[in-house]
Amino acid sequence: MVKTEESRHPEGLELRGSRPVRWGIVGAGHIAGRFAEGLGFVQNVELVGVWARRQSQAETFARKHETRAYVSFDDLLDDIDALYIATLQDSHSHYAMRAFSAGRAVLCEKPAAVSARELQHLQDAAKASNVLFMEAMKPPFYPLFTKLMEHLAEDPIGDVGFVRAGCSIADAPADHPSFRLDRGGGALLNIGIYEAFLAVRFLGKAIDIQTLGRLGQTGVDSFASLNILHENGIAQIFCGLDLDGKGDAFLAGTKGSVTIHENWWNPSRATVRYLGGRTVELHEPFQGGGLNYETAHFCDVLRSGRIESPVIPHDMSMKMIDIVDAARAELGLVYPFETR
């Protein structure tokens, strides 16, 4: 799978000119498949191969996506420029650290780490190895989100002082990894991290967090509702695994408001309403499942020689996981691997 186009950032040393960015994937589940399909919509990339703990799963994945199933993770690292980590979050740190040691850039599926402490460890290691490390937080790269930001810059709704966002999924199968305490499951890390992004993006750092929620039968958080005081306003976010909750988002400003219609984290429609009754409808369909937009951005940043994304910088990822950490602490949610 190769597409070629002249680099937007020819100053990148290792990727000067038209050589494709060589990608590897660790993990062969659903999100890995979406990433592989999305690469078909990104210019100047090559899917070199995949590695997974179960070789048979990697081979099935490789046949479907016309790539190579590696027997050794280290051999995969030897052949690539960038690694996409598509495993469950309890193993993100392990694979990221090995990639950093090999000098490889890392795009890590959200959440990049299960705690602020772990994330700081990863960010420090990436900087020490002088490699690009980015959390795969997809919403801001969608055409709709980009269009919305452009529209608000030209026709603002004033200062945004309130963000409401949430999603709760009631039909996840009982054996879904989100219910596994030993794998870092729960609504906050799997869903709430998206809402934390939106709150941080518009309101800045969280100052005070109040959490109501409950733990389910397996010990993970099955529902959580957060009221958050930020530097620049207030957010109300929720996430759940046992209720059916509409996945839209709302931004309130001094001169108007925005509704990002469901599913807001895969956005294609938004309604902007202004004081006085004026309404603007935005509609921007997306291609390739949506992961392709964050991937294209990552490739641009990699070619530029930078080690942080200007859209999802390390500081933003830290502010997001800080919210989840505080909510987990109030609920008394601790993962077994955190106590070793």
C-alpha positions, 0 to 999 in steps of 0.5 A: 500500500504505497501512495507518493506525493512530494513532502510538505516538509522537505526539511525533514532529514530522514524522510527528505524527498518523496520516500514514503513513511514506512508504518508498522502496527502492533496489535491486530484488532479492530482499531488496527484494521481501521488504521490500515484501511485509513492509510489508503487515504494518506499520501506517501505512506507504506504499510510495512507490516504488523506484529501481534502476540498471537501470530495467527491473528497477525497473519490473518490481518496481514492477508486482509491488508496485503502486508507482512506479519512479523514473527518478531516485534524487534524485526518490525521496528528495524524496518519502519519509520513510525509505529502505530500502537493499537493494543489495549492501553495496559500495554501502550507503555511497553511497546512505546518504550521499545520503539523509542529505544529503537529510535522510532516515532510513535502514534499511540492509540488513545489513551496514550497511557493509563495515568499521568505518571505513566504518560510523563515517563513516556514523554520524557523517554520520547524526548530523550530519544528525540523521536516524535510521540503523539496520542492518537486523539482523532477529533480535531483532524476531521474536516468538520472540526477543521471547518468549524474552527475556521468558521469560528475564527471568522464568525466567532461565538465569543468567549467559550465558557461552557462545554458539555459532551458525553457518550454512553454505550449500553450494548457492548458485549460482556467480553469486551476489553472495556470491562477488563480491570486487568487490561485498564478498562472502564468508561473513563479511559475508553470514552471519557478521554475524548470528552476530556480533550474537548473540555481542555481544547476550549477551556484549558487546564482543569482546576477542580474536578467533582465526580459521581459514578459507579464501578461495575461487576468487573471492577471498572467504572461503568458510568461517570459524570464529571463537573469540572472547573477549568481555567476558562470555564466549566465543563460537564462530561459523562461516559458509560458502559451500561446506559444508552447516552447520546453522543453529541457535544455543546459549546456555549459562548458569550455571543452564541453556541455550537452543537456538534451532532452525534457522534461528535468524536467522528464529527460530520455535522455542526450547528452554530447559533448566534444571539438574535437567532441567526443559524449556520449549518456545517456539513463536512463528510469524512473519508476512510473511517477518520483515522487517516486525518490524524495519520496524515498530520502525524506524517507531516510533523514527522517530516518536519523533524519535530517531536511534538504535534502542534495540535495534540502536544504533550501538554494537552495529553497530560491535561487530559489524563489529569482529568481521568486520574482525578475522576478515578481517584474519586471513584476508587478505581485502581488497576492491578498492574498499578499496585505491583 
